[in-house]
């Protein structure tokens, strides 16, 4: 009989449009993982908060996967920073769901700390083991954002309690695993290294000329591309400052296309970060070179990735970062901050370049180097594609998650039989996933 899994993702639905403030990598992760698990024979219910009155309670998304819209708080978009007061209602709904026999689950997989609160409570009341993916840690966020972090201050305590009680924690990269140990005392035996991935049916290398024609860029124009959420921590201002340095210090001119925002066409009022970045570009006299195009659906991104000479991403910190991986899958080298998951997926001078965050001078230096070295760019792009394909497909990710689930369920069965619930894990420096 197939195993039944409840995926909880309170603010990140697989059905959401990507590119907005609260729509990004976690939406992709939850959706792709659900699909991958269903192909392995699991039956998956994804529980996410209803943010629109028009949404049905249950959506049969694909064979083996249902999306359950939970009535918790107002049926409208609410910033994830403001969702904590509604999680009690979220938990009550799931409790009722279980009491009514609408679902029986072998395991719960929580995504983000508020989902972890619900999973932890259900474990206490129903004995269902739970696996945790934090996607981002409050302690790390506050370290980088300081007083601008608008999550409730109790987030760190909540995450610490969840980390202590989870049956296993899936760390997305070695830095994530290290941070879990440093800030929350998580030991290696509880950790499993499971990265994010990309879909080879959606992202693969296409002819650069064809890609440029599709997005309206001249075939010989030096081009950088950034794709991501429009929030300050993504460090897009660093890229814009680097564009000015590229012109002034390196005597080179190029274009930068920025994909992302709350609307299909860039709107400063709806996405204030775009307005802030446009103002910066104007002050630096690079408005003509920095082009904001608004958000794009995942199936519209491949030509942008493929058209670029370099994909550039310079966040202050990054729990994983799926867009650099998608660019690599399209055969484009990545110039990225040496933080979090980026320094795990990108190999310096092998699949791209790594630079310190907040360092436009270093970004401009490698931009100039890449533009002057077309043969190196081609080599890096080929190696980026090979690394992404060999290590980071969603099929491989689902297999690693399946392995973690089996270990947790085996430990539960041993505990139920009176044995010792042992989860034998390795250090993230030598993870069982064999990723390197």
CORMO-V842905 format. One record per residue. N is the residue number from 1. RES is the residue in three letters. OMEGA is omega in whole degrees, -180 to 180 (NA if undefined). Layout:
N | RES | OMEGA
N | RES | OMEGA
//
This chain:
1 | UNK | -177
2 | UNK | 178
3 | UNK | 178
4 | UNK | -176
5 | UNK | 171
6 | UNK | 173
7 | UNK | 177
8 | UNK | 179
9 | UNK | -165
10 | UNK | -176
11 | UNK | -173
12 | UNK | 180
13 | UNK | 174
14 | UNK | -178
15 | UNK | -175
16 | UNK | 173
17 | UNK | -176
18 | UNK | 173
19 | UNK | -179
20 | UNK | -175
21 | UNK | -177
22 | UNK | 179
23 | UNK | -178
24 | UNK | -172
25 | UNK | -178
26 | UNK | 176
27 | UNK | 180
28 | UNK | -178
29 | UNK | -176
30 | UNK | -179
31 | UNK | -178
32 | UNK | 178
33 | UNK | 178
34 | UNK | 179
35 | UNK | -180
36 | UNK | 179
37 | UNK | 179
38 | UNK | 178
39 | UNK | 177
40 | UNK | 176
41 | UNK | 177
42 | UNK | 168
43 | UNK | -168
44 | UNK | 168
45 | UNK | 178
46 | UNK | 179
47 | UNK | -179
48 | UNK | -174
49 | UNK | 175
50 | UNK | -179
51 | UNK | 179
52 | UNK | -179
53 | UNK | -177
54 | UNK | -178
55 | UNK | 175
56 | UNK | 180
57 | UNK | -176
58 | UNK | 174
59 | UNK | 173
60 | UNK | -169
61 | UNK | -179
62 | UNK | -178
63 | UNK | 179
64 | UNK | -178
65 | UNK | 174
66 | UNK | 173
67 | UNK | -180
68 | UNK | 180
69 | UNK | -173
70 | UNK | 175
71 | UNK | -180
72 | UNK | -175
73 | UNK | -177
74 | UNK | -180
75 | UNK | 178
76 | UNK | 178
77 | UNK | 175
78 | UNK | 178
79 | UNK | 180
80 | UNK | 177
81 | UNK | -176
82 | UNK | -173
83 | UNK | -172
84 | UNK | -179
85 | UNK | -177
86 | UNK | -175
87 | UNK | 175
88 | UNK | 176
89 | UNK | 177
90 | UNK | 180
91 | UNK | 179
92 | UNK | 178
93 | UNK | -179
94 | UNK | 176
95 | UNK | 178
96 | UNK | 179
97 | UNK | -180
98 | UNK | -179
99 | UNK | -180
100 | UNK | 179
101 | UNK | -179
102 | UNK | 177
103 | UNK | 175
104 | UNK | -172
105 | UNK | 176
106 | UNK | -175
107 | UNK | 175
108 | UNK | 177
109 | UNK | -178
110 | UNK | -180
111 | UNK | -176
112 | UNK | -168
113 | UNK | -180
114 | UNK | 173
115 | UNK | 177
116 | UNK | 176
117 | UNK | -179
118 | UNK | -179
119 | UNK | 180
120 | UNK | 180
121 | UNK | 179
122 | UNK | 177
123 | UNK | -179
124 | UNK | -173
125 | UNK | -174
126 | UNK | 179
127 | UNK | 180
128 | UNK | 180
129 | UNK | 178
130 | UNK | 176
131 | UNK | -174
132 | UNK | 165
133 | UNK | -175
134 | UNK | -177
135 | UNK | 175
136 | UNK | -178
137 | UNK | -180
138 | UNK | -179
139 | UNK | 179
140 | UNK | 179
141 | UNK | -178
142 | UNK | 178
143 | UNK | -176
144 | UNK | -174
145 | UNK | 177
146 | UNK | -175
147 | UNK | 178
148 | UNK | 175
149 | UNK | -174
150 | UNK | 173
151 | UNK | 177
152 | UNK | -176
153 | UNK | 180
154 | UNK | -179
155 | UNK | -177
156 | UNK | 178
157 | UNK | 178
158 | UNK | -179
159 | UNK | 178
160 | UNK | 179
161 | UNK | 178
162 | UNK | -179
163 | UNK | -180
164 | UNK | -172
165 | UNK | -179
166 | UNK | 178
167 | UNK | 174
168 | UNK | 178
169 | UNK | 178
170 | UNK | 176
171 | UNK | -174
172 | UNK | 179
173 | UNK | -180
174 | UNK | 179
175 | UNK | 177
176 | UNK | 179
177 | UNK | 179
178 | UNK | 180
179 | UNK | 178
180 | UNK | 178
181 | UNK | -176
182 | UNK | -172
183 | UNK | -174
184 | UNK | 175
185 | UNK | 179
186 | UNK | -179
187 | UNK | -174
188 | UNK | -176
189 | UNK | 180
190 | UNK | -174
191 | UNK | 170
192 | UNK | 180
193 | UNK | -180
194 | UNK | -177
195 | UNK | 167
196 | UNK | -176
197 | UNK | 175
198 | UNK | -179
199 | UNK | -179
200 | UNK | 177
201 | UNK | -178
202 | UNK | -176
203 | UNK | 173
204 | UNK | -174
205 | UNK | 174
206 | UNK | -180
207 | UNK | -176
208 | UNK | 179
209 | UNK | 179
210 | UNK | 179
211 | UNK | -179
212 | UNK | 176
213 | UNK | -177
214 | UNK | -178
215 | UNK | 174
216 | UNK | 179
217 | UNK | 180
218 | UNK | -175
219 | UNK | -176
220 | UNK | -177
221 | UNK | 175
222 | UNK | -170
223 | UNK | 170
224 | UNK | -180
225 | UNK | 170
226 | UNK | 176
227 | UNK | 178
228 | UNK | 178
229 | UNK | -179
230 | UNK | 177
231 | UNK | -174
232 | UNK | -174
233 | UNK | 178
234 | UNK | 172
235 | UNK | 180
236 | UNK | 177
237 | UNK | 177
238 | UNK | 179
239 | UNK | -180
240 | UNK | 176
241 | UNK | 178
242 | UNK | 178
243 | UNK | 178
244 | UNK | 178
245 | UNK | 178
246 | UNK | 179
247 | UNK | -171
248 | UNK | -174
249 | UNK | -176
250 | UNK | 176
251 | UNK | 178
252 | UNK | 179
253 | UNK | 180
254 | UNK | 175
255 | UNK | 175
256 | UNK | 174
257 | UNK | 180
258 | UNK | -179
259 | UNK | 178
260 | UNK | 180
261 | UNK | -177
262 | UNK | -176
263 | UNK | -178
264 | UNK | 172
265 | UNK | -176
266 | UNK | -178
267 | UNK | -177
268 | UNK | -177
269 | UNK | -178
270 | UNK | 179
271 | UNK | -176
272 | UNK | -179
273 | UNK | 176
274 | UNK | 178
275 | UNK | 179
276 | UNK | -178
277 | UNK | 176
278 | UNK | 179
279 | UNK | 177
280 | UNK | 179
281 | UNK | 179
282 | UNK | 179
283 | UNK | -178
284 | UNK | 178
285 | UNK | 176
286 | UNK | -179
287 | UNK | -179
288 | UNK | -177
289 | UNK | -177
290 | UNK | -172
291 | UNK | 176
292 | UNK | -176
293 | UNK | -177
294 | UNK | -177
295 | UNK | 175
296 | UNK | 175
297 | UNK | 178
298 | UNK | -179
299 | UNK | 177
300 | UNK | -171
301 | UNK | -173
302 | UNK | 179
303 | UNK | 177
304 | UNK | 177
305 | UNK | -173
306 | UNK | -177
307 | UNK | -171
308 | UNK | 167
309 | UNK | 175
310 | UNK | 166
311 | UNK | -174
312 | UNK | 179
313 | UNK | -172
314 | UNK | 179
315 | UNK | 174
316 | UNK | 175
317 | UNK | -176
318 | UNK | 180
319 | UNK | 172
320 | UNK | -179
321 | UNK | -177
322 | UNK | -176
323 | UNK | 175
324 | UNK | 180
325 | UNK | 178
326 | UNK | 177
327 | UNK | 177
328 | UNK | 180
329 | UNK | 177
330 | UNK | 176
331 | UNK | -179
332 | UNK | 177
333 | UNK | -175
334 | UNK | 170
335 | UNK | -172
336 | UNK | 174
337 | UNK | 179
338 | UNK | -178
339 | UNK | 170
340 | UNK | -177
341 | UNK | -179
342 | UNK | 180
343 | UNK | 175
344 | UNK | -178
345 | UNK | -177
346 | UNK | 175
347 | UNK | -176
348 | UNK | 179
349 | UNK | 175
350 | UNK | 176
351 | UNK | -178
352 | UNK | -178
353 | UNK | 176
354 | UNK | -179
355 | UNK | 176
356 | UNK | 174
357 | UNK | 179
358 | UNK | -175
359 | UNK | -179
360 | UNK | 179
361 | UNK | 179
362 | UNK | 178
363 | UNK | -180
364 | UNK | 180
365 | UNK | -179
366 | UNK | 171
367 | UNK | -179
368 | UNK | 180
369 | UNK | -178
370 | UNK | -180
371 | UNK | -179
372 | UNK | -176
373 | UNK | -177
374 | UNK | 179
375 | UNK | 177
376 | UNK | 178
377 | UNK | -180
378 | UNK | 179
379 | UNK | 180
380 | UNK | -180
381 | UNK | 178
382 | UNK | -180
383 | UNK | 175
384 | UNK | 178
385 | UNK | -179
386 | UNK | -179
387 | UNK | -180
388 | UNK | -176
389 | UNK | -175
390 | UNK | -172
391 | UNK | -163
392 | UNK | 174
393 | UNK | 178
394 | UNK | 176
395 | UNK | 178
396 | UNK | 179
397 | UNK | 180
398 | UNK | 179
399 | UNK | 178
400 | UNK | 178
401 | UNK | 177
402 | UNK | 179
403 | UNK | 179
404 | UNK | 178
405 | UNK | -177
406 | UNK | 179
407 | UNK | 179
408 | UNK | -178
409 | UNK | 177
410 | UNK | 178
411 | UNK | 178
412 | UNK | -180
413 | UNK | 179
414 | UNK | 179
415 | UNK | 179
416 | UNK | 179
417 | UNK | 178
418 | UNK | 178
419 | UNK | 179
420 | UNK | 180
421 | UNK | -176
422 | UNK | 172
423 | UNK | -173
424 | UNK | -179
425 | UNK | 178
426 | UNK | 174
427 | UNK | 176
428 | UNK | 176
429 | UNK | 176
430 | UNK | -172
431 | UNK | 178
432 | UNK | 178
433 | UNK | -178
434 | UNK | 175
435 | UNK | 177
436 | UNK | NA
//
